[in-house]
Amino acid sequence: MGRPPGVSVRLKLTLSYAGFIMLSGALLLVVVWVFLLRYVPDHDMSQVSVGFIPNRSDLERAFVPNAAMALVFLLMFGLVGGWILAGRMLAPLARITHATRIAATGSLSHRIQLPGRADEFRELADAFDTMLARLEAHVAEQQRFAANASHDLRTPLATTRALLDVARNDPDHNTAELLERLHTVNTRAIELTEALLLLSRADQRSFTRENIDLSLLAEEAVEMLLPLAEKRGLTIEVSGDIAPVLGSPVLLLQLTTNLVHNAIVHNLPAEGTVWISTAATPGVVRLAVENTGERLSPELVSTLTEPFLRGTERIHNDHAGVGLGLAIVASITRAHEGTLSLTPRTDGGLRIEVRLPVAAPPADHSPL
């Protein structure tokens, strides 16, 4: 927003300091003048035989010029000292302004790193550095996400084009097989698009919050995915207490479904187990999902919430997903002011725990 030029803050502070000093000096001189007038007669004392006794006219001739010179000195001292003092006081603000202008050009790697003990300016600089770090990480994540998304969206489209080219060049090709493959590719593209939209919605936090029992959502997710687990020969065990949270039923159901789905598809080929539990402690609701499976390194586990990253290369089936399952879980957890932790199990597999703020009990409006 364009603004007309104005007086700098440094000049305003300088004038304020100088004005305050001038006012203090003038008040002091007035007090001295009034005090002296009490002891100086206002009539001519030249006829008194005891010697020279000044009257008020003599006092005025002696006091007023010196008082004026003192005020001029105070004015110059206030201006020079105020200018230097204001410059030293505003130096941190100048560094913050410089960093802000650099950030406005698109460079988010610059940091203020203001030294010294804590004060208002240093708190502002530290908050600004923290904001820049988060923005830089967010922009890097968005750029990486956009690159991965464009790549994964381009893949099904390129596959569809290749299948159509093959069908056009080979009229005798099996149409049923072509349609089946096109249906599979199209389904994957739709799932990926819906996942991207869901992830964007969670990041923007554009949803209505309601009181929800997370344990019921866990049971609903298990019921939905039970046929897939039975098909893979897995056992699902659900336990836990009522877990009241405040959030979006749709997003939290998606979170729970993604966790259970991830535990199923990344499990052992047969006779594996998935454990799902909920618990409510003072201030925190916990949802834990564990599964048997391959041994995972802590380095690999720390990257599993990255978009389009799959835990192993062994998943190549219709239920492997699009690589956004845990990324969506992380995004939904952040949108609900929660935390997400992933821990490899010593016997193989993974334990994922979501911690969300417990919902406050509804107010009792019943009459006394």
Secondary structure, DSSP 8 states (H G I E B T S, - for coil): --------HHHHHHHHHHHHHHHHHHHHHHHHHHHHHTTS-SS--TT-TT-----HHHHHHHHHHHHHHHHHHHHHHHHHHHHHHHHHHHHHHHHHHHHHHHHHTT---------SS--HHHHHHHHHHHHHHHHHHHHHHHHHHHHHHHHHHHHHHHHHHHHHHHHHH-TTS-HHHHHHHHHHHHHHHHHHHHHHHHHHHHHHT-S--EEEEHHHHHHHHHHHHHHHHHHTT-EEEEEE---EEEE-HHHHHHHHHHHHHHHHHTS-SSS-EEEEEEEEETTEEEEEEEE--S---HHHHTTTTSTT--S-TT--STTS--S-HHHHHHHHHHHTT-EEEEEE-TTSSEEEEEEEEB----------
